[in-house]
């Protein structure tokens, strides 16, 4: 979505987390795909909730990860989720502060 230009056209720029992204590391795709798949399991309401722990663990078992790698998966997904939710809260704050037309 960010790369499509739609986000940039609607907001006037790219988010800082996108511009300041770290170098690509081989193997990151697994965690990124897992994060976006698991994001569909979060609670939606007035605010987004975090991805529930049991869905992350279940995902690890479905992907046939061992217990140690499931712990790594939980840590990585939690870190990604925390940053994503921070970004979402900031986006919401900015939308709420925009002048009404």
N, C-alpha and C positions, 0 to 999 in steps of 0.2 A: 504494500500500500504506500509506504513512504517513497519507494523508488518509482512509483507510477507517475508521480507529479501531482496527483490529486490532492495529497496532503499539503504540498507546498502551495498549490493554487488556492486552497481554501484558507490557509493560515498565513500566507505571505512569507513563509520561510520553513526551514527544517529545524526539528528540535535539537537542542544542544547534545542530547545523548546520542543522537544519530551522527552528528558532525564529529563528536569526540570519541567515536567508537574505537575500541582497541583493535589491534591487528588480528586478522583471522588466524585461528589455530586449528589445525586438522583435528577432526573429531568433535568440533563444536556443533556441527549440524545435528548430532544426536540429541544434545541438550536443547537446542533451539526448537527442533521439531517437537520434542517432548513438551517443552514449555507451551507452545501454541496449541498442541492437542489437549494438554491438561487445562489450559485456560478456559476451555469450553465447560469445565466442571465447576467453575467458581459460581458463587451466589451473586445474582444481580438484583439490585434494588436501587435505592437512592444513591448508594455508593457501591462500588465493587468490593466483594469480599476476597480474601486470599484463597488460593487453591487449597482445598482440604487435603490434609496429610495422607489420609487413607487412599485417595486417588493416586497420589504420587507413588506410594508403596505398591499399589496394585499394578500401576503402569510398569514399574520395575520388574515385578514378577512376570507380567505378560511378555516383557522383552527378555526374559530368562536371565536377569541379572542376579548375581549372588548377593548375599546380605551386605557385604562390605561395599559393593558398587551401588546398592540401593541407598545406603547411607550417603554416598557421594551424590547420587541423583537427588535425594531430598535436599541436601545442602545447596546444590547448584540451582535447583528449581526455586527454593526459598529465596535465594539471593536475587535471581531474575525477577521473581514475583514482587519482591519488596521494591525494587527499582521501578518496575512497571506501574505498581500502584502509586508510588510517589509521583511519577509522571502524570498518571491519570488525575490525581488530586490537584496537581498544579494546573493542568489543562482545564479542569472544572473551575478552579479559582479564577483563572483568566477569563473564561466564558462568563462567569458571574459578574466580573468587574467591567465588562464591556458596556459602553453606553447603549441604552435601548433606542431602537429606531422608531 
